Amino acid sequence: MTLAIPAYLAIIGFLGWSAWRGGQTEKVMFIVNLGFLWLSAIWLFGYPALILPAVAAAGSFLLFLVVMTSSDLRIPVAVTEPYDTREDDYDLR
C-alpha cells in the first residue's frame, strides 16, 4: 500500500502536465480522472477519504463567510483634512 502512494502522485503529476499542455478534452479528462482517483481513495481508505474533503470544504466556506462579513468589525476612522503648511498661515514673529 505504501508503494501505491508515490504511484498515485506520479499519475496525478503526469495528468496535470498533460492537461496544462493539452486541449479542451484533456482538461475535462483531468477532472474526470481526479474524480476517479478520489473514488479509488474512498475504496482504499474508506470513510476518512470521504469525510476529510467535506470537513475541509466546510471550514473554508466558514472562513469565506467570516471574511465577507468582517468589514463591519473594523473601527471607522474619521477622515481629517490635510494640515496646511504654507508660511502665510503662520505668524512667525
C-alpha positions in Angstrom: 0.0 0.0 0.0 2.8 2.4 0.7 4.2 1.9 -2.8 0.8 2.9 -4.2 1.0 6.5 -2.8 4.0 7.5 -5.0 2.4 5.9 -8.0 -0.7 8.0 -7.4 1.4 11.1 -7.1 3.2 10.3 -10.3 -0.1 9.7 -12.1 -1.6 13.0 -10.9 1.6 14.9 -11.9 1.5 13.3 -15.4 -2.2 14.0 -15.8 -1.8 17.6 -14.6 1.1 18.2 -17.1 -1.0 16.7 -19.9 -4.0 18.9 -19.0 -1.8 22.0 -18.8 -0.3 21.4 -22.2 -3.2 19.7 -23.9 -6.5 20.7 -25.4 -10.0 21.0 -24.0 -10.6 17.3 -24.0 -7.6 16.6 -21.9 -8.6 19.3 -19.4 -12.0 17.6 -19.0 -10.4 14.2 -18.7 -8.1 15.5 -16.0 -11.1 16.4 -13.9 -12.7 13.1 -14.6 -9.5 11.2 -13.6 -9.2 13.2 -10.4 -12.8 12.1 -9.6 -11.9 8.5 -10.2 -8.7 8.8 -8.1 -10.8 10.2 -5.3 -13.3 7.3 -5.6 -10.4 4.9 -5.5 -9.1 6.6 -2.3 -12.6 6.1 -0.8 -12.4 2.5 -1.9 -8.9 2.1 -0.4 -9.2 4.2 2.8 -12.9 4.2 3.4 -14.9 6.9 5.2 -11.9 9.2 6.0 -11.3 9.8 2.3 -14.9 10.8 2.0 -15.3 13.0 5.1 -12.0 14.9 5.2 -12.6 16.8 2.0 -16.1 17.6 3.3 -14.7 19.0 6.6 -12.1 21.0 4.7 -14.8 22.4 2.4 -17.0 23.4 5.4 -14.1 25.1 7.1 -13.1 27.0 4.0 -16.7 28.1 3.5 -16.9 29.3 7.1 -13.7 31.3 6.6 -15.1 32.7 3.4 -18.2 33.9 5.3 -16.1 35.4 8.1 -14.0 37.3 5.5 -17.1 38.6 3.7 -18.8 39.8 6.8 -15.8 41.1 8.8 -15.9 44.5 7.2 -18.4 45.6 9.8 -16.0 44.8 12.6 -13.5 47.4 11.6 -13.4 50.6 13.6 -14.4 53.6 11.3 -11.7 56.2 11.1 -12.7 59.8 10.6 -11.1 61.5 7.6 -9.3 64.7 8.5 -8.3 67.5 6.3 -4.6 67.6 5.5 -2.6 70.0 7.5 -1.7 73.2 5.6 2.0 74.1 5.9 2.0 77.3 3.9 4.0 80.1 5.5 1.3 82.7 5.1 -0.9 80.9 7.6 1.6 81.3 10.4 2.7 84.2 12.4 6.5 83.5 12.7 7.4 86.6 14.7 
